Amino acid sequence: MRSRYSAYVLGLEDYLLATWHASTRPATLNLKDGPPTKWVGLEITAQAQEGDTATVEFVARCKVGGRAQRMHEISRFVREDGRWYYVDAADG
């Protein structure tokens, strides 16, 4: 989760797509479209793992067009061939 947050901060679309599970991965992300986003913090509030599945609940803070915003999400991950992949999320 932290590596994906860092990739959003740095605008690393290739990394984000590579760590996204093939069953839910979008074709593109286009992070540069829309107003610029400045990510300012990540707080992991809960995590759970059972075998090759895991969830991570977090709050990410950013500024979009100078306005503060927060994103609260519960992300699902799956491990395949020793690597973790982001599957999907529910709003927290």
Secondary structure in CASP SS format (residue, H / E / C, confidence):
PFRMAT SS
TARGET T0000
AUTHOR 0000-0000-0000
METHOD secondary structure of the structure
MODEL  1
M C 1.00
R H 1.00
S H 1.00
R H 1.00
Y H 1.00
S H 1.00
A H 1.00
Y H 1.00
V H 1.00
L H 1.00
G C 1.00
L C 1.00
E H 1.00
D H 1.00
Y H 1.00
L H 1.00
L H 1.00
A H 1.00
T C 1.00
W E 1.00
H C 1.00
A C 1.00
S C 1.00
T C 1.00
R C 1.00
P C 1.00
A C 1.00
T C 1.00
L C 1.00
N C 1.00
L C 1.00
K C 1.00
D C 1.00
G C 1.00
P C 1.00
P C 1.00
T E 1.00
K E 1.00
W E 1.00
V E 1.00
G E 1.00
L E 1.00
E E 1.00
I E 1.00
T E 1.00
A E 1.00
Q E 1.00
A E 1.00
Q E 1.00
E E 1.00
G C 1.00
D C 1.00
T E 1.00
A E 1.00
T E 1.00
V E 1.00
E E 1.00
F E 1.00
V E 1.00
A E 1.00
R E 1.00
C E 1.00
K E 1.00
V E 1.00
G C 1.00
G C 1.00
R E 1.00
A E 1.00
Q E 1.00
R E 1.00
M E 1.00
H E 1.00
E E 1.00
I E 1.00
S E 1.00
R E 1.00
F E 1.00
V E 1.00
R E 1.00
E E 1.00
D C 1.00
G C 1.00
R E 1.00
W E 1.00
Y E 1.00
Y E 1.00
V E 1.00
D E 1.00
A E 1.00
A E 1.00
D E 1.00
G C 1.00
END
